[in-house]
Amino acid sequence: MVFDPLSERLEIGQTSNGMNRRVMQAFGAILLFAIALGDYATGIEVHFTCFYLIPILLVTWFSGRRAGFGMALFSALLWPVIFVFGVPVGLTKGTLLWNALNRLIILSAFAWCTWAINERRYPNDRKRRL
């Protein structure tokens, strides 16, 4: 008898490899906080934008579009908080808001692209990843 993982039905809340969606979202949030801590520790000289894409990729791929956009929003909102507490130079609130909005657009576009690629890869599994 051969086990065929494609013939098994997915339970609600499970990803294609059996991992719970909430576990992946929690892992993404923990990873995001670790990246934010590294971003805070390095100051403004080193930009960590590419590292913020990793938890967004993981959460979007395994939990869906809404969770990916939520992670992108959380990343974009977390960045100005880190910047305010980590930088002694005073920037205006408008500048911080503008930078956060730009980051939100870029991270959301990345989440959408990841979701679109995943949809093409698993076209028959739409209900799970909305």
N, CA, C and O atoms as CSV, one atom per row, in Angstrom:
chain,resi,resn,atom,element,x,y,z
A,1,MET,N,N,0.847,-1.173,0.000
A,1,MET,CA,C,0.000,0.000,0.000
A,1,MET,C,C,0.899,1.244,0.000
A,1,MET,O,O,1.825,1.352,0.803
A,2,VAL,N,N,0.615,2.162,-0.897
A,2,VAL,CA,C,1.405,3.378,-1.047
A,2,VAL,C,C,0.591,4.559,-0.550
A,2,VAL,O,O,-0.581,4.709,-0.893
A,3,PHE,N,N,1.214,5.383,0.247
A,3,PHE,CA,C,0.556,6.585,0.748
A,3,PHE,C,C,0.630,7.677,-0.303
A,3,PHE,O,O,1.718,8.020,-0.767
A,4,ASP,N,N,-0.496,8.218,-0.679
A,4,ASP,CA,C,-0.554,9.295,-1.655
A,4,ASP,C,C,-1.029,10.559,-0.953
A,4,ASP,O,O,-2.218,10.682,-0.661
A,5,PRO,N,N,-0.111,11.525,-0.666
A,5,PRO,CA,C,-0.509,12.715,0.078
A,5,PRO,C,C,-1.479,13.599,-0.695
A,5,PRO,O,O,-2.210,14.380,-0.085
A,6,LEU,N,N,-1.504,13.498,-2.013
A,6,LEU,CA,C,-2.417,14.325,-2.795
A,6,LEU,C,C,-3.859,13.838,-2.711
A,6,LEU,O,O,-4.792,14.600,-2.962
A,7,SER,N,N,-4.038,12.563,-2.358
A,7,SER,CA,C,-5.400,12.047,-2.272
A,7,SER,C,C,-6.063,12.364,-0.934
A,7,SER,O,O,-7.281,12.242,-0.802
A,8,GLU,N,N,-5.287,12.760,0.035
A,8,GLU,CA,C,-5.824,13.087,1.348
A,8,GLU,C,C,-6.509,14.443,1.302
A,8,GLU,O,O,-6.017,15.363,0.648
A,9,ARG,N,N,-7.611,14.574,1.973
A,9,ARG,CA,C,-8.309,15.862,2.049
A,9,ARG,C,C,-7.695,16.706,3.150
A,9,ARG,O,O,-7.280,16.199,4.192
A,10,LEU,N,N,-7.648,18.005,2.894
A,10,LEU,CA,C,-7.137,18.928,3.895
A,10,LEU,C,C,-8.231,19.263,4.890
A,10,LEU,O,O,-9.376,19.510,4.511
A,11,GLU,N,N,-7.877,19.269,6.154
A,11,GLU,CA,C,-8.806,19.712,7.166
A,11,GLU,C,C,-8.798,21.230,7.199
A,11,GLU,O,O,-7.820,21.859,6.794
A,12,ILE,N,N,-9.879,21.814,7.677
A,12,ILE,CA,C,-9.950,23.261,7.751
A,12,ILE,C,C,-8.860,23.763,8.677
A,12,ILE,O,O,-8.692,23.258,9.787
A,13,GLY,N,N,-8.116,24.766,8.212
A,13,GLY,CA,C,-7.046,25.340,9.010
A,13,GLY,C,C,-5.703,24.668,8.812
A,13,GLY,O,O,-4.732,25.027,9.476
A,14,GLN,N,N,-5.628,23.699,7.911
A,14,GLN,CA,C,-4.370,23.010,7.662
A,14,GLN,C,C,-3.797,23.472,6.333
A,14,GLN,O,O,-4.547,23.792,5.411
A,15,THR,N,N,-2.478,23.509,6.227
A,15,THR,CA,C,-1.829,23.830,4.969
A,15,THR,C,C,-1.613,22.546,4.191
A,15,THR,O,O,-1.938,21.460,4.671
A,16,SER,N,N,-1.065,22.669,2.990
A,16,SER,CA,C,-0.904,21.506,2.125
A,16,SER,C,C,0.041,20.457,2.716
A,16,SER,O,O,-0.077,19.277,2.387
A,17,ASN,N,N,0.956,20.856,3.564
A,17,ASN,CA,C,1.848,19.871,4.166
A,17,ASN,C,C,1.422,19.505,5.581
A,17,ASN,O,O,2.197,18.882,6.308
A,18,GLY,N,N,0.222,19.869,5.989
A,18,GLY,CA,C,-0.304,19.473,7.284
A,18,GLY,C,C,0.011,20.438,8.410
A,18,GLY,O,O,-0.435,20.221,9.537
A,19,MET,N,N,0.759,21.489,8.147
A,19,MET,CA,C,1.107,22.433,9.195
A,19,MET,C,C,-0.091,23.347,9.479
A,19,MET,O,O,-0.774,23.795,8.558
A,20,ASN,N,N,-0.323,23.604,10.707
A,20,ASN,CA,C,-1.427,24.461,11.096
A,20,ASN,C,C,-1.136,25.891,10.660
A,20,ASN,O,O,-0.019,26.380,10.823
A,21,ARG,N,N,-2.147,26.560,10.103
A,21,ARG,CA,C,-1.983,27.939,9.628
A,21,ARG,C,C,-1.637,28.888,10.765
A,21,ARG,O,O,-0.829,29.800,10.593
A,22,ARG,N,N,-2.240,28.678,11.915
A,22,ARG,CA,C,-1.963,29.554,13.058
A,22,ARG,C,C,-0.531,29.397,13.553
A,22,ARG,O,O,0.086,30.365,13.996
A,23,VAL,N,N,-0.008,28.187,13.477
A,23,VAL,CA,C,1.381,27.964,13.883
A,23,VAL,C,C,2.311,28.726,12.952
A,23,VAL,O,O,3.279,29.336,13.406
A,24,MET,N,N,2.029,28.697,11.657
A,24,MET,CA,C,2.869,29.423,10.705
A,24,MET,C,C,2.755,30.929,10.917
A,24,MET,O,O,3.750,31.643,10.791
A,25,GLN,N,N,1.569,31.420,11.235
A,25,GLN,CA,C,1.408,32.843,11.498
A,25,GLN,C,C,2.157,33.258,12.759
A,25,GLN,O,O,2.766,34.327,12.798
A,26,ALA,N,N,2.115,32.428,13.776
A,26,ALA,CA,C,2.850,32.728,15.006
A,26,ALA,C,C,4.358,32.683,14.752
A,26,ALA,O,O,5.098,33.527,15.257
A,27,PHE,N,N,4.811,31.708,13.977
A,27,PHE,CA,C,6.229,31.631,13.634
A,27,PHE,C,C,6.660,32.862,12.846
A,27,PHE,O,O,7.743,33.401,13.070
A,28,GLY,N,N,5.806,33.308,11.918
A,28,GLY,CA,C,6.104,34.510,11.146
A,28,GLY,C,C,6.195,35.745,12.023
A,28,GLY,O,O,7.058,36.597,11.809
A,29,ALA,N,N,5.303,35.851,13.020
A,29,ALA,CA,C,5.332,37.000,13.929
A,29,ALA,C,C,6.598,36.977,14.793
A,29,ALA,O,O,7.220,38.016,15.014
A,30,ILE,N,N,6.974,35.802,15.276
A,30,ILE,CA,C,8.195,35.685,16.085
A,30,ILE,C,C,9.421,36.028,15.230
A,30,ILE,O,O,10.322,36.735,15.683
A,31,LEU,N,N,9.449,35.531,14.010
A,31,LEU,CA,C,10.550,35.836,13.101
A,31,LEU,C,C,10.595,37.329,12.782
A,31,LEU,O,O,11.671,37.918,12.682
A,32,LEU,N,N,9.430,37.929,12.626
A,32,LEU,CA,C,9.365,39.367,12.360
A,32,LEU,C,C,9.918,40.172,13.526
A,32,LEU,O,O,10.653,41.137,13.318
A,33,PHE,N,N,9.575,39.788,14.746
A,33,PHE,CA,C,10.116,40.482,15.919
A,33,PHE,C,C,11.634,40.301,16.024
A,33,PHE,O,O,12.340,41.228,16.422
A,34,ALA,N,N,12.136,39.121,15.672
A,34,ALA,CA,C,13.586,38.900,15.700
A,34,ALA,C,C,14.289,39.785,14.667
A,34,ALA,O,O,15.350,40.344,14.941
A,35,ILE,N,N,13.700,39.906,13.496
A,35,ILE,CA,C,14.263,40.768,12.464
A,35,ILE,C,C,14.196,42.227,12.899
A,35,ILE,O,O,15.141,42.985,12.684
A,36,ALA,N,N,13.081,42.620,13.510
A,36,ALA,CA,C,12.939,44.000,13.997
A,36,ALA,C,C,13.968,44.298,15.086
A,36,ALA,O,O,14.506,45.403,15.147
A,37,LEU,N,N,14.239,43.330,15.931
A,37,LEU,CA,C,15.255,43.511,16.968
A,37,LEU,C,C,16.641,43.695,16.344
A,37,LEU,O,O,17.421,44.532,16.798
A,38,GLY,N,N,16.942,42.925,15.323
A,38,GLY,CA,C,18.199,43.098,14.607
A,38,GLY,C,C,18.267,44.443,13.905
A,38,GLY,O,O,19.322,45.076,13.866
A,39,ASP,N,N,17.147,44.878,13.353
A,39,ASP,CA,C,17.076,46.188,12.706
A,39,ASP,C,C,17.313,47.300,13.720
A,39,ASP,O,O,18.006,48.276,13.429
A,40,TYR,N,N,16.748,47.154,14.888
A,40,TYR,CA,C,16.945,48.141,15.957
A,40,TYR,C,C,18.405,48.163,16.418
A,40,TYR,O,O,18.964,49.231,16.668
A,41,ALA,N,N,19.012,46.992,16.529
A,41,ALA,CA,C,20.388,46.892,17.031
A,41,ALA,C,C,21.402,47.496,16.072
A,41,ALA,O,O,22.436,48.003,16.508
A,42,THR,N,N,21.123,47.451,14.774
A,42,THR,CA,C,22.089,47.961,13.810
A,42,THR,C,C,21.960,49.451,13.551
A,42,THR,O,O,22.879,50.061,13.005
A,43,GLY,N,N,20.843,50.046,13.931
A,43,GLY,CA,C,20.664,51.479,13.709
A,43,GLY,C,C,20.288,51.795,12.274
A,43,GLY,O,O,19.842,50.923,11.529
A,44,ILE,N,N,20.475,53.063,11.893
A,44,ILE,CA,C,20.035,53.480,10.563
A,44,ILE,C,C,21.058,53.199,9.472
A,44,ILE,O,O,20.751,53.358,8.291
A,45,GLU,N,N,22.258,52.788,9.837
A,45,GLU,CA,C,23.281,52.552,8.836
A,45,GLU,C,C,22.983,51.316,7.981
A,45,GLU,O,O,23.324,51.287,6.798
A,46,VAL,N,N,22.360,50.312,8.562
A,46,VAL,CA,C,22.077,49.055,7.862
A,46,VAL,C,C,20.568,48.912,7.712
A,46,VAL,O,O,19.828,48.993,8.692
A,47,HIS,N,N,20.119,48.698,6.484
A,47,HIS,CA,C,18.692,48.524,6.230
A,47,HIS,C,C,18.359,47.035,6.173
A,47,HIS,O,O,19.087,46.254,5.560
A,48,PHE,N,N,17.275,46.653,6.803
A,48,PHE,CA,C,16.858,45.257,6.894
A,48,PHE,C,C,15.626,44.958,6.051
A,48,PHE,O,O,14.950,43.960,6.301
A,49,THR,N,N,15.316,45.778,5.076
A,49,THR,CA,C,14.083,45.618,4.315
A,49,THR,C,C,13.975,44.242,3.672
A,49,THR,O,O,12.899,43.645,3.684
A,50,CYS,N,N,15.049,43.732,3.119
A,50,CYS,CA,C,14.981,42.426,2.467
A,50,CYS,C,C,14.672,41.312,3.470
A,50,CYS,O,O,14.061,40.308,3.105
A,51,PHE,N,N,15.085,41.476,4.719
A,51,PHE,CA,C,14.796,40.447,5.719
A,51,PHE,C,C,13.329,40.455,6.139
A,51,PHE,O,O,12.796,39.418,6.535
A,52,TYR,N,N,12.675,41.601,6.060
A,52,TYR,CA,C,11.257,41.667,6.377
A,52,TYR,C,C,10.418,40.874,5.378
A,52,TYR,O,O,9.277,40.518,5.673
A,53,LEU,N,N,10.965,40.599,4.214
A,53,LEU,CA,C,10.234,39.834,3.207
A,53,LEU,C,C,10.108,38.360,3.578
A,53,LEU,O,O,9.172,37.697,3.131
A,54,ILE,N,N,11.021,37.837,4.377
A,54,ILE,CA,C,11.020,36.413,4.714
A,54,ILE,C,C,9.759,35.998,5.473
A,54,ILE,O,O,9.096,35.055,5.042
A,55,PRO,N,N,9.388,36.660,6.596
A,55,PRO,CA,C,8.158,36.235,7.258
A,55,PRO,C,C,6.915,36.486,6.417
A,55,PRO,O,O,5.937,35.746,6.522
A,56,ILE,N,N,6.941,37.522,5.583
A,56,ILE,CA,C,5.789,37.773,4.709
A,56,ILE,C,C,5.648,36.649,3.702
A,56,ILE,O,O,4.539,36.187,3.432
A,57,LEU,N,N,6.759,36.208,3.148
A,57,LEU,CA,C,6.736,35.095,2.205
A,57,LEU,C,C,6.183,33.835,2.857
A,57,LEU,O,O,5.298,33.185,2.301
A,58,LEU,N,N,6.698,33.487,4.027
A,58,LEU,CA,C,6.260,32.264,4.709
A,58,LEU,C,C,4.787,32.307,5.071
A,58,LEU,O,O,4.055,31.347,4.830
A,59,VAL,N,N,4.356,33.408,5.644
A,59,VAL,CA,C,2.953,33.506,6.075
A,59,VAL,C,C,2.023,33.531,4.875
A,59,VAL,O,O,0.975,32.886,4.903
A,60,THR,N,N,2.376,34.256,3.824
A,60,THR,CA,C,1.519,34.297,2.642
A,60,THR,C,C,1.446,32.936,1.972
A,60,THR,O,O,0.373,32.506,1.548
A,61,TRP,N,N,2.563,32.268,1.877
A,61,TRP,CA,C,2.589,30.977,1.182
A,61,TRP,C,C,1.771,29.924,1.921
A,61,TRP,O,O,1.037,29.160,1.295
A,62,PHE,N,N,1.889,29.878,3.227
A,62,PHE,CA,C,1.236,28.819,3.977
A,62,PHE,C,C,-0.116,29.218,4.569
A,62,PHE,O,O,-0.911,28.343,4.914
A,63,SER,N,N,-0.396,30.518,4.695
A,63,SER,CA,C,-1.643,30.920,5.342
A,63,SER,C,C,-2.574,31.723,4.451
A,63,SER,O,O,-3.747,31.881,4.789
A,64,GLY,N,N,-2.101,32.230,3.338
A,64,GLY,CA,C,-2.985,32.889,2.400
A,64,GLY,C,C,-2.771,34.385,2.274
A,64,GLY,O,O,-1.928,34.990,2.936
A,65,ARG,N,N,-3.581,34.949,1.387
A,65,ARG,CA,C,-3.456,36.354,1.016
A,65,ARG,C,C,-3.737,37.300,2.168
A,65,ARG,O,O,-2.965,38.228,2.407
A,66,ARG,N,N,-4.815,37.082,2.875
A,66,ARG,CA,C,-5.173,37.985,3.978
A,66,ARG,C,C,-4.105,37.994,5.072
A,66,ARG,O,O,-3.734,39.055,5.574
A,67,ALA,N,N,-3.626,36.839,5.428
A,67,ALA,CA,C,-2.580,36.756,6.455
A,67,ALA,C,C,-1.289,37.412,5.968
A,67,ALA,O,O,-0.582,38.048,6.750
A,68,GLY,N,N,-0.982,37.262,4.684
A,68,GLY,CA,C,0.207,37.901,4.127
A,68,GLY,C,C,0.106,39.416,4.133
A,68,GLY,O,O,1.070,40.107,4.461
A,69,PHE,N,N,-1.073,39.936,3.766
A,69,PHE,CA,C,-1.271,41.385,3.815
A,69,PHE,C,C,-1.233,41.893,5.252
A,69,PHE,O,O,-0.731,42.985,5.517
A,70,GLY,N,N,-1.760,41.103,6.172
A,70,GLY,CA,C,-1.686,41.479,7.583
A,70,GLY,C,C,-0.251,41.541,8.077
A,70,GLY,O,O,0.117,42.446,8.826
A,71,MET,N,N,0.562,40.572,7.655
A,71,MET,CA,C,1.971,40.575,8.035
A,71,MET,C,C,2.696,41.755,7.402
A,71,MET,O,O,3.567,42.353,8.033
A,72,ALA,N,N,2.349,42.098,6.164
A,72,ALA,CA,C,2.961,43.263,5.511
A,72,ALA,C,C,2.576,44.548,6.240
A,72,ALA,O,O,3.415,45.428,6.432
A,73,LEU,N,N,1.326,44.660,6.642
A,73,LEU,CA,C,0.873,45.836,7.389
A,73,LEU,C,C,1.586,45.917,8.736
A,73,LEU,O,O,2.039,46.989,9.139
A,74,PHE,N,N,1.684,44.801,9.420
A,74,PHE,CA,C,2.359,44.766,10.717
A,74,PHE,C,C,3.828,45.143,10.574
A,74,PHE,O,O,4.366,45.862,11.415
A,75,SER,N,N,4.486,44.662,9.513
A,75,SER,CA,C,5.885,45.009,9.270
A,75,SER,C,C,6.046,46.494,9.003
A,75,SER,O,O,6.966,47.136,9.508
A,76,ALA,N,N,5.134,47.030,8.199
A,76,ALA,CA,C,5.221,48.453,7.866
A,76,ALA,C,C,4.954,49.333,9.082
A,76,ALA,O,O,5.534,50.413,9.196
A,77,LEU,N,N,4.099,48.896,9.981
A,77,LEU,CA,C,3.819,49.676,11.191
A,77,LEU,C,C,4.907,49.500,12.250
A,77,LEU,O,O,5.151,50.404,13.050
A,78,LEU,N,N,5.545,48.361,12.252
A,78,LEU,CA,C,6.601,48.097,13.229
A,78,LEU,C,C,7.858,48.909,12.930
A,78,LEU,O,O,8.568,49.327,13.845
A,79,TRP,N,N,8.127,49.127,11.656
A,79,TRP,CA,C,9.346,49.821,11.277
A,79,TRP,C,C,9.439,51.247,11.839
A,79,TRP,O,O,10.484,51.589,12.392
A,80,PRO,N,N,8.395,52.109,11.729
A,80,PRO,CA,C,8.559,53.457,12.290
A,80,PRO,C,C,8.712,53.456,13.807
A,80,PRO,O,O,9.377,54.330,14.363
A,81,VAL,N,N,8.103,52.486,14.477
A,81,VAL,CA,C,8.254,52.393,15.932
A,81,VAL,C,C,9.713,52.117,16.280
A,81,VAL,O,O,10.277,52.747,17.175
A,82,ILE,N,N,10.316,51.173,15.568
A,82,ILE,CA,C,11.730,50.869,15.794
A,82,ILE,C,C,12.588,52.082,15.454
A,82,ILE,O,O,13.552,52.388,16.156
A,83,PHE,N,N,12.233,52.759,14.386
A,83,PHE,CA,C,13.017,53.904,13.940
A,83,PHE,C,C,12.955,55.039,14.957
A,83,PHE,O,O,13.969,55.687,15.216
A,84,VAL,N,N,11.789,55.290,15.534
A,84,VAL,CA,C,11.641,56.371,16.514
A,84,VAL,C,C,12.462,56.087,17.766
A,84,VAL,O,O,13.120,56.980,18.299
A,85,PHE,N,N,12.423,54.829,18.236
A,85,PHE,CA,C,13.142,54.490,19.456
A,85,PHE,C,C,14.630,54.262,19.224
A,85,PHE,O,O,15.416,54.339,20.168
A,86,GLY,N,N,15.029,53.986,17.997
A,86,GLY,CA,C,16.417,53.644,17.741
A,86,GLY,C,C,17.268,54.760,17.179
A,86,GLY,O,O,18.490,54.626,17.123
A,87,VAL,N,N,16.663,55.851,16.762
A,87,VAL,CA,C,17.409,56.905,16.100
A,87,VAL,C,C,17.331,58.187,16.915
A,87,VAL,O,O,16.234,58.674,17.189
A,88,PRO,N,N,18.466,58.739,17.305
A,88,PRO,CA,C,18.430,59.973,18.072
A,88,PRO,C,C,18.089,61.203,17.229
A,88,PRO,O,O,17.686,62.232,17.772
A,89,VAL,N,N,18.247,61.104,15.916
A,89,VAL,CA,C,17.963,62.241,15.039
A,89,VAL,C,C,16.448,62.405,14.934
A,89,VAL,O,O,15.720,61.437,14.714
A,90,GLY,N,N,15.990,63.639,15.093
A,90,GLY,CA,C,14.553,63.879,15.045
A,90,GLY,C,C,14.046,64.049,13.625
A,90,GLY,O,O,14.438,64.985,12.927
A,91,LEU,N,N,13.188,63.160,13.204
A,91,LEU,CA,C,12.512,63.282,11.921
A,91,LEU,C,C,11.073,63.701,12.173
A,91,LEU,O,O,10.520,63.441,13.241
A,92,THR,N,N,10.484,64.336,11.205
A,92,THR,CA,C,9.095,64.739,11.367
A,92,THR,C,C,8.190,63.518,11.281
A,92,THR,O,O,8.551,62.495,10.701
A,93,LYS,N,N,7.017,63.648,11.868
A,93,LYS,CA,C,6.056,62.545,11.816
A,93,LYS,C,C,5.599,62.296,10.390
A,93,LYS,O,O,5.322,61.159,10.010
A,94,GLY,N,N,5.520,63.343,9.615
A,94,GLY,CA,C,5.136,63.189,8.209
A,94,GLY,C,C,6.131,62.355,7.421
A,94,GLY,O,O,5.743,61.539,6.586
A,95,THR,N,N,7.414,62.560,7.686
A,95,THR,CA,C,8.449,61.778,7.007
A,95,THR,C,C,8.372,60.311,7.409
A,95,THR,O,O,8.480,59.425,6.561
A,96,LEU,N,N,8.189,60.058,8.688
A,96,LEU,CA,C,8.051,58.667,9.145
A,96,LEU,C,C,6.816,58.009,8.547
A,96,LEU,O,O,6.860,56.845,8.150
A,97,LEU,N,N,5.721,58.747,8.482
A,97,LEU,CA,C,4.487,58.214,7.905
A,97,LEU,C,C,4.679,57.926,6.416
A,97,LEU,O,O,4.242,56.884,5.928
A,98,TRP,N,N,5.322,58.829,5.700
A,98,TRP,CA,C,5.582,58.638,4.286
A,98,TRP,C,C,6.448,57.393,4.054
A,98,TRP,O,O,6.152,56.583,3.175
A,99,ASN,N,N,7.500,57.247,4.832
A,99,ASN,CA,C,8.376,56.083,4.698
A,99,ASN,C,C,7.642,54.790,5.033
A,99,ASN,O,O,7.838,53.772,4.368
A,100,ALA,N,N,6.795,54.826,6.064
A,100,ALA,CA,C,6.023,53.637,6.431
A,100,ALA,C,C,5.020,53.278,5.333
A,100,ALA,O,O,4.817,52.097,5.049
A,101,LEU,N,N,4.398,54.273,4.719
A,101,LEU,CA,C,3.455,54.021,3.635
A,101,LEU,C,C,4.161,53.413,2.427
A,101,LEU,O,O,3.640,52.491,1.800
A,102,ASN,N,N,5.340,53.924,2.103
A,102,ASN,CA,C,6.115,53.345,1.004
A,102,ASN,C,C,6.495,51.902,1.291
A,102,ASN,O,O,6.412,51.045,0.412
A,103,ARG,N,N,6.905,51.640,2.509
A,103,ARG,CA,C,7.267,50.275,2.886
A,103,ARG,C,C,6.042,49.360,2.834
A,103,ARG,O,O,6.145,48.213,2.399
A,104,LEU,N,N,4.889,49.856,3.272
A,104,LEU,CA,C,3.659,49.067,3.224
A,104,LEU,C,C,3.315,48.702,1.788
A,104,LEU,O,O,2.923,47.566,1.523
A,105,ILE,N,N,3.451,49.628,0.869
A,105,ILE,CA,C,3.139,49.352,-0.536
A,105,ILE,C,C,4.077,48.282,-1.091
A,105,ILE,O,O,3.629,47.366,-1.781
A,106,ILE,N,N,5.340,48.388,-0.804
A,106,ILE,CA,C,6.310,47.412,-1.316
A,106,ILE,C,C,6.077,46.037,-0.704
A,106,ILE,O,O,6.079,45.034,-1.417
A,107,LEU,N,N,5.876,45.982,0.605
A,107,LEU,CA,C,5.673,44.684,1.262
A,107,LEU,C,C,4.340,44.062,0.861
A,107,LEU,O,O,4.254,42.841,0.725
A,108,SER,N,N,3.303,44.865,0.671
A,108,SER,CA,C,2.011,44.339,0.221
A,108,SER,C,C,2.100,43.813,-1.203
A,108,SER,O,O,1.507,42.783,-1.522
A,109,ALA,N,N,2.831,44.506,-2.054
A,109,ALA,CA,C,3.021,44.021,-3.424
A,109,ALA,C,C,3.758,42.684,-3.418
A,109,ALA,O,O,3.441,41.793,-4.207
A,110,PHE,N,N,4.734,42.544,-2.535
A,110,PHE,CA,C,5.451,41.276,-2.419
A,110,PHE,C,C,4.511,40.167,-1.936
A,110,PHE,O,O,4.551,39.048,-2.448
A,111,ALA,N,N,3.668,40.482,-0.949
A,111,ALA,CA,C,2.704,39.490,-0.455
A,111,ALA,C,C,1.738,39.087,-1.566
A,111,ALA,O,O,1.418,37.907,-1.708
A,112,TRP,N,N,1.275,40.048,-2.349
A,112,TRP,CA,C,0.347,39.736,-3.436
A,112,TRP,C,C,1.025,38.863,-4.485
A,112,TRP,O,O,0.423,37.904,-4.968
A,113,CYS,N,N,2.271,39.177,-4.847
A,113,CYS,CA,C,2.996,38.370,-5.834
A,113,CYS,C,C,3.207,36.944,-5.335
A,113,CYS,O,O,3.066,35.990,-6.101
A,114,THR,N,N,3.543,36.796,-4.063
A,114,THR,CA,C,3.714,35.469,-3.482
A,114,THR,C,C,2.410,34.688,-3.534
A,114,THR,O,O,2.399,33.506,-3.880
A,115,TRP,N,N,1.309,35.353,-3.188
A,115,TRP,CA,C,0.004,34.700,-3.229
A,115,TRP,C,C,-0.348,34.288,-4.656
A,115,TRP,O,O,-0.849,33.185,-4.873
A,116,ALA,N,N,-0.093,35.159,-5.628
A,116,ALA,CA,C,-0.425,34.855,-7.018
A,116,ALA,C,C,0.383,33.664,-7.536
A,116,ALA,O,O,-0.153,32.820,-8.254
A,117,ILE,N,N,1.643,33.593,-7.184
A,117,ILE,CA,C,2.469,32.452,-7.591
A,117,ILE,C,C,1.955,31.168,-6.950
A,117,ILE,O,O,1.898,30.125,-7.602
A,118,ASN,N,N,1.584,31.242,-5.687
A,118,ASN,CA,C,1.063,30.072,-4.984
A,118,ASN,C,C,-0.273,29.635,-5.583
A,118,ASN,O,O,-0.546,28.438,-5.670
A,119,GLU,N,N,-1.097,30.577,-5.991
A,119,GLU,CA,C,-2.382,30.245,-6.619
A,119,GLU,C,C,-2.161,29.522,-7.936
A,119,GLU,O,O,-2.900,28.591,-8.257
A,120,ARG,N,N,-1.176,29.921,-8.692
A,120,ARG,CA,C,-0.892,29.235,-9.953
A,120,ARG,C,C,-0.336,27.838,-9.710
A,120,ARG,O,O,-0.547,26.926,-10.509
A,121,ARG,N,N,0.366,27.686,-8.613
A,121,ARG,CA,C,0.954,26.380,-8.312
A,121,ARG,C,C,-0.108,25.399,-7.814
A,121,ARG,O,O,-0.074,24.219,-8.163
A,122,TYR,N,N,-1.045,25.879,-7.006
A,122,TYR,CA,C,-2.114,25.038,-6.458
A,122,TYR,C,C,-3.465,25.627,-6.852
A,122,TYR,O,O,-4.154,26.170,-5.988
A,123,PRO,N,N,-3.874,25.543,-8.123
A,123,PRO,CA,C,-5.102,26.221,-8.554
A,123,PRO,C,C,-6.389,25.625,-8.001
A,123,PRO,O,O,-7.397,26.329,-7.931
A,124,ASN,N,N,-6.393,24.372,-7.609
A,124,ASN,CA,C,-7.619,23.730,-7.138
A,124,ASN,C,C,-7.844,23.884,-5.643
A,124,ASN,O,O,-8.789,23.309,-5.103
A,125,ASP,N,N,-7.017,24.628,-4.980
A,125,ASP,CA,C,-7.081,24.745,-3.531
A,125,ASP,C,C,-7.336,26.192,-3.112
A,125,ASP,O,O,-6.713,26.681,-2.169
A,126,ARG,N,N,-8.245,26.879,-3.803
A,126,ARG,CA,C,-8.480,28.312,-3.581
A,126,ARG,C,C,-9.127,28.628,-2.245
A,126,ARG,O,O,-8.758,29.622,-1.620
A,127,LYS,N,N,-10.058,27.842,-1.789
A,127,LYS,CA,C,-10.782,28.160,-0.562
A,127,LYS,C,C,-9.853,28.217,0.638
A,127,LYS,O,O,-10.096,28.987,1.568
A,128,ARG,N,N,-8.806,27.426,0.635
A,128,ARG,CA,C,-7.904,27.366,1.778
A,128,ARG,C,C,-7.073,28.625,1.917
A,128,ARG,O,O,-6.764,29.028,3.039
A,129,ARG,N,N,-6.695,29.267,0.803
A,129,ARG,CA,C,-5.737,30.363,0.875
A,129,ARG,C,C,-6.335,31.748,0.685
A,129,ARG,O,O,-5.569,32.691,0.486
A,130,LEU,N,N,-7.613,31.931,0.730
A,130,LEU,CA,C,-8.176,33.273,0.620
A,130,LEU,C,C,-8.047,33.953,1.924
A,130,LEU,O,O,-8.458,35.104,2.064
